[in-house]
Amino acid sequence: MRIVFAGTPEFASRALAALIAAAPAQGWSVPLVLSQPDRPAGRGLRLMPTPVKALAQAHGIEVATPPTLSVKRGGAAAEAAQAQLRAVRPDVLVVAAYGLILPQAVLDAPAGLPQDDGARLTALNIHASLLPRWRGAAPIARALEAGDATTGITIMQMEAGLDTGPMLLARSAAIDPDDTTATLTARLAELGAELIVAALHAAAAGHLRGRPQPTDGPSVTYAHKLAKDEGRLDFAQPAVLLARRVRAFDPFPVTSAPWRGQMLRIWRAQALDQATTAAPGTVLQADATGVRVATGHGILLLQELQRAGGRRLAARDFLAGNALVPGERLGAWD
């Protein structure tokens, strides 16, 4: 089986690593990897390869980084990228958090893996939710923000719609009370890596059958891409919702609130089911256990904070150099 892999972040690199590890025993090969172009990173804004590109290069695998695969938008460069894909004669395309729209010509490029029900699998996607819940760009963060107790990985047959293709394999994972997007992404990356190897093994034997997703209804939800301004905490909202957002928006866009003319980042917080008549945003108490702030319903305990230009600090260490006085208010956004 000749596999072309398309992916970009660390989440995807775990799946690529699993495919590379399984290839010798299974008789598979990965002749080509697609990833997004290098991006500036660090203080020097030096161009850095994506985690997927770096891993592929470390294993001597050819890498293509087209800015788009759409001929309509990319013209001759996109045509060349599609020709490069066809030239390696893939049997299947595996996609994980690639970040680019794949036109139908790309999805149809692999020869496909014939199944015993007459289907031919050409492109498989590793999606970080239990579809059809949380289709779209940010399924992990949106599951945390919504307060879901469970999420998982779905291996899906790709089609033109956004995460609407038939579901091939799925496995659930519990969301822990202290999970952030960072910690949950790491766990789901490992689960996705295991599941794509299992899916390809079943597909090679002709035993992978798709199950259509519902087209609408309450089970179908969309995970919109995260926007930078979503991290702005509004203390008029309930503490439970604010605590979920703190977890959901770590590592991006990170929750914050105005404080003494600067931005105060909040990395960890807990909702306390305690009543208060103080105005939302009012500091009620500040000690080694955290900073208690009044909200629209309940109290939010800020446990890890960061001032502008400073480091992330536990509340005890933050308060040692930054006094938060009971009665002062964390400001509202203009």
Long-range contacts (C-beta under 8 A, 24 or more apart in sequence): 1-26, 1-27, 1-28, 1-29, 1-91, 1-92, 1-113, 1-200, 1-204, 2-28, 2-29, 2-30, 2-31, 2-88, 2-89, 2-90, 2-91, 2-92, 3-28, 3-29, 3-30, 3-90, 3-91, 3-92, 3-93, 3-94, 3-200, 4-30, 4-31, 4-32, 4-33, 4-34, 4-85, 4-88, 4-90, 4-92, 4-93, 4-94, 4-110, 5-30, 5-32, 5-33, 5-34, 5-52, 5-56, 5-93, 5-94, 5-95, 5-96, 6-33, 6-34, 6-35, 6-93, 6-94, 6-95, 6-96, 6-98, 6-100, 6-102, 7-33, 7-34, 7-35, 7-52, 7-95, 7-96, 7-97, 7-98, 8-35, 8-36, 8-50, 8-51, 8-52, 8-97, 8-98, 8-99, 9-50, 9-51, 9-52, 9-97, 10-51, 10-185, 10-189, 11-96, 11-97, 11-128, 11-185, 11-188, 11-189, 11-192, 12-51, 12-52, 12-96, 12-97, 12-98, 12-126, 12-189, 13-51, 13-52, 13-54, 13-55, 14-189, 14-190, 14-192, 14-193, 15-94, 15-96, 15-126, 15-189, 15-192, 15-193, 15-196, 16-52, 16-55, 16-56, 16-96, 17-55, 17-193, 18-193, 18-194, 18-196, 18-197, 19-94, 19-196, 19-197, 19-200, 20-55, 20-59, 20-61, 22-197, 26-200, 26-201, 26-204, 28-200, 30-56, 30-61, 31-61, 31-62, 31-88, 31-90, 32-61, 32-62, 32-63, 32-64, 32-84, 32-85, 32-88, 32-90, 33-61, 33-62, 33-63, 33-64, 34-63, 34-64, 34-65, 34-66, 34-69, 34-81, 34-85, 34-98, 35-63, 35-64, 35-65, 35-98, 36-65, 36-67, 36-98, 36-99, 36-100, 37-65, 37-66, 37-67, 38-65, 62-88, 66-100, 68-100, 68-101, 69-100, 69-101, 69-102, 69-103, 69-106, 70-101, 70-103, 71-103, 71-105, 82-106, 82-109, 85-109, 92-121, 92-122, 92-123, 92-124, 92-200, 92-203, 93-122, 93-123, 93-124, 93-158, 94-123, 94-124, 94-125, 94-126, 94-196, 94-200, 95-123, 95-124, 95-125, 95-126, 95-158, 96-125, 96-126, 96-192, 96-196, 97-126, 97-128, 102-158, 104-160, 107-158, 107-159, 107-160, 113-203, 113-204, 113-206, 113-208, 114-206, 115-203, 115-206, 115-207, 115-208, 115-209, 116-206, 116-207, 117-209, 119-209, 119-210, 121-157, 121-168, 121-203, 121-208, 122-158, 123-157, 123-158, 124-155, 124-156, 124-157, 124-158, 124-168, 124-196, 124-199, 124-200, 124-203, 125-155, 125-156, 125-157, 125-158, 125-163, 125-165, 126-153, 126-155, 126-192, 126-195, 126-196, 127-153, 127-154, 127-155, 127-156, 127-163, 128-153, 128-185, 128-188, 128-192, 129-153, 129-154, 129-223, 130-154, 130-170, 130-172, 131-156, 131-163, 131-167, 131-170, 131-213, 132-163, 132-164, 132-213, 132-214, 132-219, 132-220, 132-221, 133-219, 133-220, 133-221, 134-221, 134-222, 134-223, 135-162, 135-163, 135-164, 135-220, 135-221, 135-222, 135-223, 136-162, 136-163, 136-222, 136-223, 136-224, 136-225, 137-223, 137-224, 137-225, 137-226, 138-223, 138-224, 138-225, 138-226, 139-223, 140-181, 140-184, 140-185, 140-188, 141-181, 141-223, 141-226, 141-248, 141-249, 142-221, 142-223, 142-224, 142-248, 143-175, 143-184, 143-223, 144-175, 144-179, 144-180, 144-181, 144-184, 144-244, 144-247, 144-248, 145-244, 145-245, 145-248, 145-249, 146-244, 147-240, 147-244, 148-175, 149-174, 149-175, 150-174, 150-175, 151-175, 151-184, 151-188, 152-188, 152-191, 153-188, 153-191, 153-192, 153-195, 155-195, 155-196, 155-199, 157-210, 164-213, 164-215, 165-210, 165-213, 166-210, 166-211, 166-212, 166-213, 167-210, 167-211, 167-212, 167-213, 168-199, 168-203, 168-208, 168-209, 168-210, 168-211, 169-195, 169-198, 169-199, 169-202, 169-208, 171-195, 178-247, 179-247, 180-247, 180-248, 180-250, 180-251, 181-247, 181-248, 181-249, 181-250, 181-251, 181-252, 182-250, 182-251, 226-252, 226-253, 227-253, 228-253, 229-253, 231-255, 231-256, 232-256, 232-257, 232-333, 233-257, 233-266, 233-330, 234-280, 234-332, 234-333, 235-280, 235-281, 235-293, 235-294, 235-295, 235-296, 235-300, 235-330, 235-332, 236-280, 236-281, 236-295, 236-296, 237-295, 237-296, 238-271, 238-295, 238-296, 238-297, 238-298, 239-271, 239-272, 239-273, 239-295, 239-297, 239-298, 239-299, 239-300, 240-271, 240-297, 240-298, 242-269, 242-271, 242-295, 242-300, 243-269, 243-270, 243-271, 243-300, 257-281, 257-330, 257-331, 258-330, 258-331, 258-332, 258-333, 259-307, 259-330, 259-331, 262-307, 262-308, 263-308, 264-305, 264-306, 264-307, 264-308, 264-330, 265-305, 265-306, 265-307, 265-312, 266-302, 266-304, 266-305, 267-304, 267-305, 267-306, 267-312, 268-302, 268-303, 268-304, 269-300, 269-301, 269-302, 269-303, 269-304, 270-300, 270-301, 270-303, 271-298, 271-299, 271-300, 271-301, 272-298, 272-299, 272-300, 272-301, 273-298, 274-298, 274-299, 279-329, 281-329, 281-330, 281-331, 281-332, 282-327, 282-328, 282-329, 283-324, 283-325, 283-326, 283-327, 283-328, 283-329, 283-330, 284-326, 285-326, 286-315, 286-319, 286-323, 286-324, 286-325, 286-326, 287-315, 287-319, 288-315, 288-316, 288-319, 289-315, 290-315, 291-315, 291-319, 291-324, 293-330
